[in-house]
């Protein structure tokens, strides 16, 4: 999802979680910093603790406003003013083929999925399954050739809970899936991405489930608030041999 697709509904659903955390004793500044992915979506850098630069200045203004709708308007004003950010995989120079990029961390190949299609059809439409699987196997082959030290493939996303995404990966990789728990930061799309479709429109059905759960939340792990669980996968790289 690009910054151009950062719309009021998607901003608001994140801020509603922040507002509930404030009711439970938190602050707007800390909540927006930890519980939203707005810093990345605005292109204001990779999150750091403590926050710095224009993002830190924005958080100070958020603290002064201290309410959902004024903060939505503030973020939309930033969207209109700031240049579109460079996609993360391009900014970091991750090896990329089609919709899949690989982030290399020591002997780990971490998979990332970025929708790059411009035909108005979902990147995970069944008609694209063969292409997506070929992109995944191709980029993994590329990084394995360049980095023979790689031993494992990891991923973390709500997308693994969807059959049309899971089908792109070998069964032995999928068999390692565990549900993410005990998370205190939600700064990427691995959780928040489930609320928007490929056009950037809010998925109202999931948003309503989330809002109900948030209204009943009394603190603790926020992960179960999300309608679709985020799954973590970690398998030996050899399970991809012959896949695709």
Secondary structure by P-SEA (a helix, b strand, c coil): cccccccaaaaaaaaaaaaaaaaacccaaaaaaccccccccccccccccccccaaaaaaaaaaaacccaaaaaaaaaaaacccccccccccccccccccbbbbbcccbbbbbbbbccccccccccccaaaaaaaaaaaaaaaaaaaccccccccccccccccaaaaaaccaaaaaabbbbccccccccccccccccccccccaaaaaaaaaaaaaacccccccccccbbbbbbbbccccccccc
